[in-house]
Amino acid sequence: MTDTAQVTGRRPPDVPAEAAACPVCDSTREAGRFQARDPHYGNAGRWWLRRCADCGSWGLDPIPSDAELLRMYPAESYYAFRLAPERPL
């Protein structure tokens, strides 16, 4: 990833007041974050990547919704992301 800036200490003003829970271990403690752009698919904007203090995994914070992911990676031009079809209960 290019054009990144390491951020330490207090939360940046454009980051939600409460951290998203880590999708791996459910912790809300963070060990660092940086802002990154998408150099691969040309999506405009920047996203915060957050490192979990408990398990060390990295993830987007906030986590994009399914609708946001579909806009960023449309099925006709991106092959790896597919939403599972809804199944009746």
Summary of the structure (lengths in Angstrom):
residues: 89
radius of gyration: 14.8
end to end distance: 40.9
largest distance: 46.3
contacts: 171
relative contact order: 0.20
helix: 8%
strand: 21%
